Amino acid sequence: MKVLMKPIEMIAWFNGEKFPVPLRFRLQAEDGSNLVIKIDRILFQEEEKLAGNRMVVYRCEGVVQNLEKVFELKYEILTCKWFLFKM
């Protein structure tokens, strides 16, 4: 997997649990078009603390351009921002 750390737009489900559940996200492709990726399955989630910044890491599976791929998402708790960390 390649480290990207690109900001993304996320649709997530917030329930009574501790962390949000990601459903699908949109990112800008290299050619400038928008790419929407639906998350089929969350393999695991864990909280990490990097330089005092709390983040939640999600390893997910989804279909990207007709290929099943595994990727990692990060949710920054303090700023409520989502990032595509690895793909």
PDB file of N, CA, C and O in Angstrom:
ATOM      1  N   MET A   1       0.841  -1.182   0.000  1.00  0.00           N
ATOM      2  CA  MET A   1       0.000   0.000   0.000  1.00  0.00           C
ATOM      3  C   MET A   1       0.883   1.241   0.000  1.00  0.00           C
ATOM      4  O   MET A   1       1.954   1.269   0.606  1.00  0.00           O
ATOM      5  N   LYS A   2       0.409   2.252  -0.688  1.00  0.00           N
ATOM      6  CA  LYS A   2       1.140   3.505  -0.816  1.00  0.00           C
ATOM      7  C   LYS A   2       0.537   4.546   0.134  1.00  0.00           C
ATOM      8  O   LYS A   2      -0.685   4.677   0.215  1.00  0.00           O
ATOM      9  N   VAL A   3       1.385   5.280   0.846  1.00  0.00           N
ATOM     10  CA  VAL A   3       0.916   6.318   1.765  1.00  0.00           C
ATOM     11  C   VAL A   3       0.534   7.556   0.968  1.00  0.00           C
ATOM     12  O   VAL A   3       1.347   8.092   0.214  1.00  0.00           O
ATOM     13  N   LEU A   4      -0.717   8.014   1.136  1.00  0.00           N
ATOM     14  CA  LEU A   4      -1.232   9.163   0.394  1.00  0.00           C
ATOM     15  C   LEU A   4      -1.532  10.365   1.298  1.00  0.00           C
ATOM     16  O   LEU A   4      -1.114  11.483   0.997  1.00  0.00           O
ATOM     17  N   MET A   5      -2.240  10.146   2.382  1.00  0.00           N
ATOM     18  CA  MET A   5      -2.697  11.167   3.333  1.00  0.00           C
ATOM     19  C   MET A   5      -3.410  12.324   2.619  1.00  0.00           C
ATOM     20  O   MET A   5      -3.082  13.494   2.816  1.00  0.00           O
ATOM     21  N   LYS A   6      -4.404  11.960   1.777  1.00  0.00           N
ATOM     22  CA  LYS A   6      -5.214  12.939   1.049  1.00  0.00           C
ATOM     23  C   LYS A   6      -6.480  13.248   1.841  1.00  0.00           C
ATOM     24  O   LYS A   6      -7.110  12.329   2.364  1.00  0.00           O
ATOM     25  N   PRO A   7      -6.867  14.521   1.943  1.00  0.00           N
ATOM     26  CA  PRO A   7      -8.153  14.835   2.583  1.00  0.00           C
ATOM     27  C   PRO A   7      -9.301  14.367   1.692  1.00  0.00           C
ATOM     28  O   PRO A   7      -9.228  14.479   0.468  1.00  0.00           O
ATOM     29  N   ILE A   8     -10.352  13.848   2.305  1.00  0.00           N
ATOM     30  CA  ILE A   8     -11.497  13.321   1.566  1.00  0.00           C
ATOM     31  C   ILE A   8     -12.786  13.849   2.182  1.00  0.00           C
ATOM     32  O   ILE A   8     -12.797  14.341   3.311  1.00  0.00           O
ATOM     33  N   GLU A   9     -13.875  13.737   1.421  1.00  0.00           N
ATOM     34  CA  GLU A   9     -15.210  14.050   1.910  1.00  0.00           C
ATOM     35  C   GLU A   9     -15.883  12.726   2.256  1.00  0.00           C
ATOM     36  O   GLU A   9     -15.945  11.819   1.426  1.00  0.00           O
ATOM     37  N   MET A  10     -16.386  12.618   3.483  1.00  0.00           N
ATOM     38  CA  MET A  10     -16.889  11.341   3.992  1.00  0.00           C
ATOM     39  C   MET A  10     -18.364  11.438   4.347  1.00  0.00           C
ATOM     40  O   MET A  10     -18.832  12.462   4.845  1.00  0.00           O
ATOM     41  N   ILE A  11     -19.089  10.357   4.083  1.00  0.00           N
ATOM     42  CA  ILE A  11     -20.423  10.152   4.635  1.00  0.00           C
ATOM     43  C   ILE A  11     -20.263   9.056   5.672  1.00  0.00           C
ATOM     44  O   ILE A  11     -19.855   7.939   5.357  1.00  0.00           O
ATOM     45  N   ALA A  12     -20.589   9.390   6.914  1.00  0.00           N
ATOM     46  CA  ALA A  12     -20.394   8.448   8.016  1.00  0.00           C
ATOM     47  C   ALA A  12     -21.663   8.372   8.850  1.00  0.00           C
ATOM     48  O   ALA A  12     -22.516   9.259   8.816  1.00  0.00           O
ATOM     49  N   TRP A  13     -21.755   7.300   9.587  1.00  0.00           N
ATOM     50  CA  TRP A  13     -22.885   7.055  10.465  1.00  0.00           C
ATOM     51  C   TRP A  13     -22.406   7.241  11.900  1.00  0.00           C
ATOM     52  O   TRP A  13     -21.458   6.587  12.333  1.00  0.00           O
ATOM     53  N   PHE A  14     -23.062   8.129  12.630  1.00  0.00           N
ATOM     54  CA  PHE A  14     -22.720   8.377  14.025  1.00  0.00           C
ATOM     55  C   PHE A  14     -23.824   7.778  14.891  1.00  0.00           C
ATOM     56  O   PHE A  14     -24.989   8.161  14.791  1.00  0.00           O
ATOM     57  N   ASN A  15     -23.435   6.840  15.735  1.00  0.00           N
ATOM     58  CA  ASN A  15     -24.403   6.235  16.639  1.00  0.00           C
ATOM     59  C   ASN A  15     -23.932   6.480  18.073  1.00  0.00           C
ATOM     60  O   ASN A  15     -23.101   7.361  18.298  1.00  0.00           O
ATOM     61  N   GLY A  16     -24.425   5.750  19.010  1.00  0.00           N
ATOM     62  CA  GLY A  16     -24.048   5.920  20.399  1.00  0.00           C
ATOM     63  C   GLY A  16     -22.671   5.369  20.720  1.00  0.00           C
ATOM     64  O   GLY A  16     -22.210   5.482  21.857  1.00  0.00           O
ATOM     65  N   GLU A  17     -22.008   4.778  19.742  1.00  0.00           N
ATOM     66  CA  GLU A  17     -20.682   4.215  19.948  1.00  0.00           C
ATOM     67  C   GLU A  17     -19.652   5.333  20.130  1.00  0.00           C
ATOM     68  O   GLU A  17     -19.978   6.517  20.053  1.00  0.00           O
ATOM     69  N   LYS A  18     -18.433   4.938  20.366  1.00  0.00           N
ATOM     70  CA  LYS A  18     -17.366   5.908  20.609  1.00  0.00           C
ATOM     71  C   LYS A  18     -16.926   6.616  19.330  1.00  0.00           C
ATOM     72  O   LYS A  18     -16.662   7.818  19.357  1.00  0.00           O
ATOM     73  N   PHE A  19     -16.840   5.891  18.203  1.00  0.00           N
ATOM     74  CA  PHE A  19     -16.314   6.454  16.963  1.00  0.00           C
ATOM     75  C   PHE A  19     -17.339   6.335  15.829  1.00  0.00           C
ATOM     76  O   PHE A  19     -18.224   5.482  15.881  1.00  0.00           O
ATOM     77  N   PRO A  20     -17.220   7.197  14.798  1.00  0.00           N
ATOM     78  CA  PRO A  20     -18.132   7.117  13.647  1.00  0.00           C
ATOM     79  C   PRO A  20     -17.850   5.887  12.785  1.00  0.00           C
ATOM     80  O   PRO A  20     -16.762   5.313  12.832  1.00  0.00           O
ATOM     81  N   VAL A  21     -18.852   5.497  11.998  1.00  0.00           N
ATOM     82  CA  VAL A  21     -18.734   4.362  11.091  1.00  0.00           C
ATOM     83  C   VAL A  21     -18.735   4.910   9.658  1.00  0.00           C
ATOM     84  O   VAL A  21     -19.755   5.443   9.220  1.00  0.00           O
ATOM     85  N   PRO A  22     -17.631   4.799   8.917  1.00  0.00           N
ATOM     86  CA  PRO A  22     -17.596   5.337   7.547  1.00  0.00           C
ATOM     87  C   PRO A  22     -18.431   4.486   6.590  1.00  0.00           C
ATOM     88  O   PRO A  22     -18.431   3.258   6.676  1.00  0.00           O
ATOM     89  N   LEU A  23     -19.148   5.159   5.670  1.00  0.00           N
ATOM     90  CA  LEU A  23     -19.995   4.463   4.701  1.00  0.00           C
ATOM     91  C   LEU A  23     -19.460   4.590   3.275  1.00  0.00           C
ATOM     92  O   LEU A  23     -19.288   3.587   2.582  1.00  0.00           O
ATOM     93  N   ARG A  24     -19.195   5.826   2.838  1.00  0.00           N
ATOM     94  CA  ARG A  24     -18.593   6.049   1.517  1.00  0.00           C
ATOM     95  C   ARG A  24     -17.905   7.409   1.518  1.00  0.00           C
ATOM     96  O   ARG A  24     -18.208   8.279   2.334  1.00  0.00           O
ATOM     97  N   PHE A  25     -16.969   7.571   0.580  1.00  0.00           N
ATOM     98  CA  PHE A  25     -16.229   8.822   0.525  1.00  0.00           C
ATOM     99  C   PHE A  25     -15.954   9.217  -0.903  1.00  0.00           C
ATOM    100  O   PHE A  25     -16.053   8.407  -1.825  1.00  0.00           O
ATOM    101  N   ARG A  26     -15.602  10.492  -1.071  1.00  0.00           N
ATOM    102  CA  ARG A  26     -15.304  11.046  -2.384  1.00  0.00           C
ATOM    103  C   ARG A  26     -13.918  11.688  -2.320  1.00  0.00           C
ATOM    104  O   ARG A  26     -13.593  12.416  -1.382  1.00  0.00           O
ATOM    105  N   LEU A  27     -13.114  11.398  -3.340  1.00  0.00           N
ATOM    106  CA  LEU A  27     -11.819  12.035  -3.458  1.00  0.00           C
ATOM    107  C   LEU A  27     -11.608  12.474  -4.892  1.00  0.00           C
ATOM    108  O   LEU A  27     -12.284  12.006  -5.808  1.00  0.00           O
ATOM    109  N   GLN A  28     -10.669  13.370  -5.072  1.00  0.00           N
ATOM    110  CA  GLN A  28     -10.386  13.883  -6.406  1.00  0.00           C
ATOM    111  C   GLN A  28      -9.284  13.036  -7.025  1.00  0.00           C
ATOM    112  O   GLN A  28      -8.217  12.867  -6.434  1.00  0.00           O
ATOM    113  N   ALA A  29      -9.541  12.505  -8.211  1.00  0.00           N
ATOM    114  CA  ALA A  29      -8.571  11.678  -8.932  1.00  0.00           C
ATOM    115  C   ALA A  29      -7.507  12.569  -9.569  1.00  0.00           C
ATOM    116  O   ALA A  29      -7.604  13.796  -9.547  1.00  0.00           O
ATOM    117  N   GLU A  30      -6.488  11.921 -10.136  1.00  0.00           N
ATOM    118  CA  GLU A  30      -5.384  12.657 -10.742  1.00  0.00           C
ATOM    119  C   GLU A  30      -5.836  13.516 -11.917  1.00  0.00           C
ATOM    120  O   GLU A  30      -5.274  14.583 -12.166  1.00  0.00           O
ATOM    121  N   ASP A  31      -6.857  13.045 -12.642  1.00  0.00           N
ATOM    122  CA  ASP A  31      -7.336  13.793 -13.807  1.00  0.00           C
ATOM    123  C   ASP A  31      -8.321  14.903 -13.442  1.00  0.00           C
ATOM    124  O   ASP A  31      -8.840  15.578 -14.330  1.00  0.00           O
ATOM    125  N   GLY A  32      -8.586  15.101 -12.155  1.00  0.00           N
ATOM    126  CA  GLY A  32      -9.470  16.167 -11.704  1.00  0.00           C
ATOM    127  C   GLY A  32     -10.906  15.749 -11.491  1.00  0.00           C
ATOM    128  O   GLY A  32     -11.698  16.532 -10.967  1.00  0.00           O
ATOM    129  N   SER A  33     -11.268  14.535 -11.883  1.00  0.00           N
ATOM    130  CA  SER A  33     -12.638  14.064 -11.687  1.00  0.00           C
ATOM    131  C   SER A  33     -12.826  13.567 -10.252  1.00  0.00           C
ATOM    132  O   SER A  33     -11.861  13.230  -9.565  1.00  0.00           O
ATOM    133  N   ASN A  34     -14.078  13.529  -9.817  1.00  0.00           N
ATOM    134  CA  ASN A  34     -14.400  13.028  -8.490  1.00  0.00           C
ATOM    135  C   ASN A  34     -14.665  11.536  -8.551  1.00  0.00           C
ATOM    136  O   ASN A  34     -15.337  11.054  -9.463  1.00  0.00           O
ATOM    137  N   LEU A  35     -14.139  10.811  -7.584  1.00  0.00           N
ATOM    138  CA  LEU A  35     -14.275   9.367  -7.507  1.00  0.00           C
ATOM    139  C   LEU A  35     -14.977   9.029  -6.193  1.00  0.00           C
ATOM    140  O   LEU A  35     -14.496   9.397  -5.122  1.00  0.00           O
ATOM    141  N   VAL A  36     -16.115   8.327  -6.270  1.00  0.00           N
ATOM    142  CA  VAL A  36     -16.870   7.927  -5.082  1.00  0.00           C
ATOM    143  C   VAL A  36     -16.602   6.457  -4.815  1.00  0.00           C
ATOM    144  O   VAL A  36     -16.753   5.614  -5.700  1.00  0.00           O
ATOM    145  N   ILE A  37     -16.202   6.156  -3.580  1.00  0.00           N
ATOM    146  CA  ILE A  37     -15.866   4.784  -3.184  1.00  0.00           C
ATOM    147  C   ILE A  37     -16.762   4.381  -2.013  1.00  0.00           C
ATOM    148  O   ILE A  37     -16.785   5.045  -0.977  1.00  0.00           O
ATOM    149  N   LYS A  38     -17.498   3.283  -2.194  1.00  0.00           N
ATOM    150  CA  LYS A  38     -18.355   2.741  -1.145  1.00  0.00           C
ATOM    151  C   LYS A  38     -17.539   1.741  -0.328  1.00  0.00           C
ATOM    152  O   LYS A  38     -16.823   0.909  -0.884  1.00  0.00           O
ATOM    153  N   ILE A  39     -17.653   1.831   0.977  1.00  0.00           N
ATOM    154  CA  ILE A  39     -16.931   0.930   1.866  1.00  0.00           C
ATOM    155  C   ILE A  39     -17.786  -0.309   2.067  1.00  0.00           C
ATOM    156  O   ILE A  39     -18.888  -0.234   2.611  1.00  0.00           O
ATOM    157  N   ASP A  40     -17.270  -1.454   1.622  1.00  0.00           N
ATOM    158  CA  ASP A  40     -18.016  -2.703   1.733  1.00  0.00           C
ATOM    159  C   ASP A  40     -17.861  -3.338   3.112  1.00  0.00           C
ATOM    160  O   ASP A  40     -18.817  -3.879   3.667  1.00  0.00           O
ATOM    161  N   ARG A  41     -16.648  -3.267   3.657  1.00  0.00           N
ATOM    162  CA  ARG A  41     -16.396  -3.945   4.937  1.00  0.00           C
ATOM    163  C   ARG A  41     -15.273  -3.239   5.686  1.00  0.00           C
ATOM    164  O   ARG A  41     -14.270  -2.849   5.088  1.00  0.00           O
ATOM    165  N   ILE A  42     -15.442  -3.076   6.992  1.00  0.00           N
ATOM    166  CA  ILE A  42     -14.389  -2.539   7.850  1.00  0.00           C
ATOM    167  C   ILE A  42     -13.683  -3.727   8.481  1.00  0.00           C
ATOM    168  O   ILE A  42     -14.292  -4.503   9.217  1.00  0.00           O
ATOM    169  N   LEU A  43     -12.386  -3.865   8.187  1.00  0.00           N
ATOM    170  CA  LEU A  43     -11.620  -5.002   8.695  1.00  0.00           C
ATOM    171  C   LEU A  43     -11.238  -4.800  10.156  1.00  0.00           C
ATOM    172  O   LEU A  43     -11.356  -5.725  10.959  1.00  0.00           O
ATOM    173  N   PHE A  44     -10.783  -3.605  10.509  1.00  0.00           N
ATOM    174  CA  PHE A  44     -10.528  -3.279  11.908  1.00  0.00           C
ATOM    175  C   PHE A  44     -10.489  -1.774  12.079  1.00  0.00           C
ATOM    176  O   PHE A  44     -10.348  -1.022  11.115  1.00  0.00           O
ATOM    177  N   GLN A  45     -10.619  -1.349  13.337  1.00  0.00           N
ATOM    178  CA  GLN A  45     -10.455   0.063  13.681  1.00  0.00           C
ATOM    179  C   GLN A  45      -9.699   0.133  14.987  1.00  0.00           C
ATOM    180  O   GLN A  45      -9.873  -0.710  15.867  1.00  0.00           O
ATOM    181  N   GLU A  46      -8.853   1.152  15.105  1.00  0.00           N
ATOM    182  CA  GLU A  46      -8.105   1.347  16.343  1.00  0.00           C
ATOM    183  C   GLU A  46      -7.798   2.822  16.503  1.00  0.00           C
ATOM    184  O   GLU A  46      -7.735   3.569  15.527  1.00  0.00           O
ATOM    185  N   GLU A  47      -7.611   3.226  17.734  1.00  0.00           N
ATOM    186  CA  GLU A  47      -7.260   4.616  18.016  1.00  0.00           C
ATOM    187  C   GLU A  47      -5.751   4.720  18.167  1.00  0.00           C
ATOM    188  O   GLU A  47      -5.118   3.854  18.771  1.00  0.00           O
ATOM    189  N   GLU A  48      -5.174   5.797  17.608  1.00  0.00           N
ATOM    190  CA  GLU A  48      -3.748   6.038  17.752  1.00  0.00           C
ATOM    191  C   GLU A  48      -3.531   7.483  18.160  1.00  0.00           C
ATOM    192  O   GLU A  48      -4.387   8.343  17.952  1.00  0.00           O
ATOM    193  N   LYS A  49      -2.383   7.728  18.738  1.00  0.00           N
ATOM    194  CA  LYS A  49      -2.032   9.068  19.155  1.00  0.00           C
ATOM    195  C   LYS A  49      -0.695   9.394  18.519  1.00  0.00           C
ATOM    196  O   LYS A  49       0.324   8.799  18.869  1.00  0.00           O
ATOM    197  N   LEU A  50      -0.693  10.335  17.589  1.00  0.00           N
ATOM    198  CA  LEU A  50       0.506  10.708  16.856  1.00  0.00           C
ATOM    199  C   LEU A  50       0.832  12.159  17.190  1.00  0.00           C
ATOM    200  O   LEU A  50       0.083  13.063  16.818  1.00  0.00           O
ATOM    201  N   ALA A  51       1.936  12.387  17.883  1.00  0.00           N
ATOM    202  CA  ALA A  51       2.367  13.730  18.308  1.00  0.00           C
ATOM    203  C   ALA A  51       1.270  14.441  19.107  1.00  0.00           C
ATOM    204  O   ALA A  51       1.069  15.645  18.948  1.00  0.00           O
ATOM    205  N   GLY A  52       0.574  13.710  19.949  1.00  0.00           N
ATOM    206  CA  GLY A  52      -0.481  14.271  20.770  1.00  0.00           C
ATOM    207  C   GLY A  52      -1.811  14.450  20.055  1.00  0.00           C
ATOM    208  O   GLY A  52      -2.779  14.916  20.656  1.00  0.00           O
ATOM    209  N   ASN A  53      -1.869  14.086  18.779  1.00  0.00           N
ATOM    210  CA  ASN A  53      -3.080  14.223  17.980  1.00  0.00           C
ATOM    211  C   ASN A  53      -3.795  12.875  17.925  1.00  0.00           C
ATOM    212  O   ASN A  53      -3.263  11.914  17.369  1.00  0.00           O
ATOM    213  N   ARG A  54      -5.004  12.797  18.500  1.00  0.00           N
ATOM    214  CA  ARG A  54      -5.761  11.542  18.512  1.00  0.00           C
ATOM    215  C   ARG A  54      -6.416  11.312  17.165  1.00  0.00           C
ATOM    216  O   ARG A  54      -7.072  12.203  16.626  1.00  0.00           O
ATOM    217  N   MET A  55      -6.237  10.106  16.617  1.00  0.00           N
ATOM    218  CA  MET A  55      -6.833   9.723  15.342  1.00  0.00           C
ATOM    219  C   MET A  55      -7.370   8.302  15.456  1.00  0.00           C
ATOM    220  O   MET A  55      -6.888   7.498  16.254  1.00  0.00           O
ATOM    221  N   VAL A  56      -8.374   8.016  14.643  1.00  0.00           N
ATOM    222  CA  VAL A  56      -8.907   6.667  14.539  1.00  0.00           C
ATOM    223  C   VAL A  56      -8.523   6.141  13.163  1.00  0.00           C
ATOM    224  O   VAL A  56      -8.766   6.799  12.152  1.00  0.00           O
ATOM    225  N   VAL A  57      -7.923   4.949  13.125  1.00  0.00           N
ATOM    226  CA  VAL A  57      -7.488   4.330  11.879  1.00  0.00           C
ATOM    227  C   VAL A  57      -8.463   3.209  11.540  1.00  0.00           C
ATOM    228  O   VAL A  57      -8.762   2.358  12.378  1.00  0.00           O
ATOM    229  N   TYR A  58      -8.957   3.217  10.302  1.00  0.00           N
ATOM    230  CA  TYR A  58      -9.856   2.190   9.798  1.00  0.00           C
ATOM    231  C   TYR A  58      -9.183   1.489   8.629  1.00  0.00           C
ATOM    232  O   TYR A  58      -8.724   2.152   7.699  1.00  0.00           O
ATOM    233  N   ARG A  59      -9.113   0.169   8.655  1.00  0.00           N
ATOM    234  CA  ARG A  59      -8.696  -0.590   7.472  1.00  0.00           C
ATOM    235  C   ARG A  59      -9.966  -1.159   6.866  1.00  0.00           C
ATOM    236  O   ARG A  59     -10.719  -1.870   7.531  1.00  0.00           O
ATOM    237  N   CYS A  60     -10.202  -0.839   5.589  1.00  0.00           N
ATOM    238  CA  CYS A  60     -11.467  -1.144   4.931  1.00  0.00           C
ATOM    239  C   CYS A  60     -11.241  -1.845   3.602  1.00  0.00           C
ATOM    240  O   CYS A  60     -10.142  -1.832   3.049  1.00  0.00           O
ATOM    241  N   GLU A  61     -12.315  -2.460   3.102  1.00  0.00           N
ATOM    242  CA  GLU A  61     -12.356  -3.034   1.761  1.00  0.00           C
ATOM    243  C   GLU A  61     -13.438  -2.317   0.972  1.00  0.00           C
ATOM    244  O   GLU A  61     -14.482  -1.948   1.509  1.00  0.00           O
ATOM    245  N   GLY A  62     -13.166  -2.126  -0.314  1.00  0.00           N
ATOM    246  CA  GLY A  62     -14.154  -1.502  -1.183  1.00  0.00           C
ATOM    247  C   GLY A  62     -13.778  -1.694  -2.635  1.00  0.00           C
ATOM    248  O   GLY A  62     -12.665  -2.117  -2.949  1.00  0.00           O
ATOM    249  N   VAL A  63     -14.708  -1.381  -3.518  1.00  0.00           N
ATOM    250  CA  VAL A  63     -14.474  -1.509  -4.952  1.00  0.00           C
ATOM    251  C   VAL A  63     -14.038  -0.155  -5.494  1.00  0.00           C
ATOM    252  O   VAL A  63     -14.769   0.831  -5.400  1.00  0.00           O
ATOM    253  N   VAL A  64     -12.823  -0.122  -6.069  1.00  0.00           N
ATOM    254  CA  VAL A  64     -12.261   1.090  -6.651  1.00  0.00           C
ATOM    255  C   VAL A  64     -11.999   0.806  -8.122  1.00  0.00           C
ATOM    256  O   VAL A  64     -11.135  -0.003  -8.460  1.00  0.00           O
ATOM    257  N   GLN A  65     -12.748   1.473  -8.996  1.00  0.00           N
ATOM    258  CA  GLN A  65     -12.629   1.293 -10.444  1.00  0.00           C
ATOM    259  C   GLN A  65     -12.684  -0.184 -10.835  1.00  0.00           C
ATOM    260  O   GLN A  65     -11.813  -0.685 -11.547  1.00  0.00           O
ATOM    261  N   ASN A  66     -13.725  -0.872 -10.354  1.00  0.00           N
ATOM    262  CA  ASN A  66     -14.020  -2.287 -10.642  1.00  0.00           C
ATOM    263  C   ASN A  66     -12.991  -3.266 -10.092  1.00  0.00           C
ATOM    264  O   ASN A  66     -12.939  -4.409 -10.548  1.00  0.00           O
ATOM    265  N   LEU A  67     -12.177  -2.860  -9.136  1.00  0.00           N
ATOM    266  CA  LEU A  67     -11.220  -3.751  -8.474  1.00  0.00           C
ATOM    267  C   LEU A  67     -11.446  -3.705  -6.973  1.00  0.00           C
ATOM    268  O   LEU A  67     -11.613  -2.630  -6.398  1.00  0.00           O
ATOM    269  N   GLU A  68     -11.452  -4.879  -6.332  1.00  0.00           N
ATOM    270  CA  GLU A  68     -11.578  -4.952  -4.880  1.00  0.00           C
ATOM    271  C   GLU A  68     -10.238  -4.554  -4.254  1.00  0.00           C
ATOM    272  O   GLU A  68      -9.215  -5.187  -4.518  1.00  0.00           O
ATOM    273  N   LYS A  69     -10.246  -3.504  -3.425  1.00  0.00           N
ATOM    274  CA  LYS A  69      -9.011  -3.004  -2.828  1.00  0.00           C
ATOM    275  C   LYS A  69      -9.154  -2.858  -1.325  1.00  0.00           C
ATOM    276  O   LYS A  69     -10.252  -2.681  -0.798  1.00  0.00           O
ATOM    277  N   VAL A  70      -8.011  -2.935  -0.645  1.00  0.00           N
ATOM    278  CA  VAL A  70      -7.923  -2.667   0.780  1.00  0.00           C
ATOM    279  C   VAL A  70      -7.258  -1.303   0.939  1.00  0.00           C
ATOM    280  O   VAL A  70      -6.259  -1.010   0.283  1.00  0.00           O
ATOM    281  N   PHE A  71      -7.821  -0.474   1.816  1.00  0.00           N
ATOM    282  CA  PHE A  71      -7.267   0.855   2.028  1.00  0.00           C
ATOM    283  C   PHE A  71      -7.444   1.249   3.490  1.00  0.00           C
ATOM    284  O   PHE A  71      -8.228   0.638   4.217  1.00  0.00           O
ATOM    285  N   GLU A  72      -6.706   2.279   3.914  1.00  0.00           N
ATOM    286  CA  GLU A  72      -6.790   2.772   5.282  1.00  0.00           C
ATOM    287  C   GLU A  72      -7.278   4.206   5.289  1.00  0.00           C
ATOM    288  O   GLU A  72      -6.837   5.036   4.494  1.00  0.00           O
ATOM    289  N   LEU A  73      -8.195   4.479   6.201  1.00  0.00           N
ATOM    290  CA  LEU A  73      -8.741   5.809   6.406  1.00  0.00           C
ATOM    291  C   LEU A  73      -8.354   6.281   7.795  1.00  0.00           C
ATOM    292  O   LEU A  73      -8.218   5.474   8.715  1.00  0.00           O
ATOM    293  N   LYS A  74      -8.177   7.589   7.948  1.00  0.00           N
ATOM    294  CA  LYS A  74      -7.907   8.165   9.265  1.00  0.00           C
ATOM    295  C   LYS A  74      -8.924   9.254   9.540  1.00  0.00           C
ATOM    296  O   LYS A  74      -9.258  10.053   8.664  1.00  0.00           O
ATOM    297  N   TYR A  75      -9.412   9.273  10.777  1.00  0.00           N
ATOM    298  CA  TYR A  75     -10.345  10.281  11.242  1.00  0.00           C
ATOM    299  C   TYR A  75      -9.670  11.046  12.360  1.00  0.00           C
ATOM    300  O   TYR A  75      -9.322  10.472  13.392  1.00  0.00           O
ATOM    301  N   GLU A  76      -9.484  12.344  12.159  1.00  0.00           N
ATOM    302  CA  GLU A  76      -8.850  13.195  13.158  1.00  0.00           C
ATOM    303  C   GLU A  76      -9.936  13.677  14.124  1.00  0.00           C
ATOM    304  O   GLU A  76     -10.836  14.418  13.727  1.00  0.00           O
ATOM    305  N   ILE A  77      -9.854  13.264  15.373  1.00  0.00           N
ATOM    306  CA  ILE A  77     -10.914  13.505  16.343  1.00  0.00           C
ATOM    307  C   ILE A  77     -11.061  14.987  16.680  1.00  0.00           C
ATOM    308  O   ILE A  77     -12.184  15.478  16.789  1.00  0.00           O
ATOM    309  N   LEU A  78      -9.974  15.695  16.843  1.00  0.00           N
ATOM    310  CA  LEU A  78     -10.029  17.096  17.261  1.00  0.00           C
ATOM    311  C   LEU A  78     -10.649  17.995  16.198  1.00  0.00           C
ATOM    312  O   LEU A  78     -11.425  18.891  16.532  1.00  0.00           O
ATOM    313  N   THR A  79     -10.326  17.776  14.924  1.00  0.00           N
ATOM    314  CA  THR A  79     -10.823  18.639  13.847  1.00  0.00           C
ATOM    315  C   THR A  79     -11.968  18.014  13.051  1.00  0.00           C
ATOM    316  O   THR A  79     -12.550  18.682  12.197  1.00  0.00           O
ATOM    317  N   CYS A  80     -12.301  16.759  13.309  1.00  0.00           N
ATOM    318  CA  CYS A  80     -13.364  16.022  12.605  1.00  0.00           C
ATOM    319  C   CYS A  80     -13.092  15.926  11.105  1.00  0.00           C
ATOM    320  O   CYS A  80     -14.027  16.013  10.310  1.00  0.00           O
ATOM    321  N   LYS A  81     -11.843  15.749  10.705  1.00  0.00           N
ATOM    322  CA  LYS A  81     -11.469  15.617   9.302  1.00  0.00           C
ATOM    323  C   LYS A  81     -11.115  14.175   8.985  1.00  0.00           C
ATOM    324  O   LYS A  81     -10.606  13.438   9.830  1.00  0.00           O
ATOM    325  N   TRP A  82     -11.400  13.786   7.737  1.00  0.00           N
ATOM    326  CA  TRP A  82     -11.119  12.439   7.248  1.00  0.00           C
ATOM    327  C   TRP A  82      -9.998  12.495   6.220  1.00  0.00           C
ATOM    328  O   TRP A  82      -9.885  13.457   5.460  1.00  0.00           O
ATOM    329  N   PHE A  83      -9.162  11.441   6.203  1.00  0.00           N
ATOM    330  CA  PHE A  83      -8.059  11.338   5.257  1.00  0.00           C
ATOM    331  C   PHE A  83      -7.990   9.931   4.697  1.00  0.00           C
ATOM    332  O   PHE A  83      -8.231   8.954   5.406  1.00  0.00           O
ATOM    333  N   LEU A  84      -7.656   9.836   3.411  1.00  0.00           N
ATOM    334  CA  LEU A  84      -7.301   8.556   2.822  1.00  0.00           C
ATOM    335  C   LEU A  84      -5.822   8.386   3.078  1.00  0.00           C
ATOM    336  O   LEU A  84      -4.995   9.043   2.445  1.00  0.00           O
ATOM    337  N   PHE A  85      -5.480   7.495   4.013  1.00  0.00           N
ATOM    338  CA  PHE A  85      -4.097   7.365   4.461  1.00  0.00           C
ATOM    339  C   PHE A  85      -3.279   6.476   3.533  1.00  0.00           C
ATOM    340  O   PHE A  85      -2.217   6.882   3.062  1.00  0.00           O
ATOM    341  N   LYS A  86      -3.770   5.258   3.266  1.00  0.00           N
ATOM    342  CA  LYS A  86      -3.047   4.315   2.394  1.00  0.00           C
ATOM    343  C   LYS A  86      -4.014   3.682   1.405  1.00  0.00           C
ATOM    344  O   LYS A  86      -5.183   3.445   1.708  1.00  0.00           O
ATOM    345  N   MET A  87      -3.489   3.418   0.214  1.00  0.00           N
ATOM    346  CA  MET A  87      -4.268   2.685  -0.782  1.00  0.00           C
ATOM    347  C   MET A  87      -3.330   1.843  -1.613  1.00  0.00           C
ATOM    348  O   MET A  87      -3.773   1.138  -2.520  1.00  0.00           O
TER     349      MET A  87
END
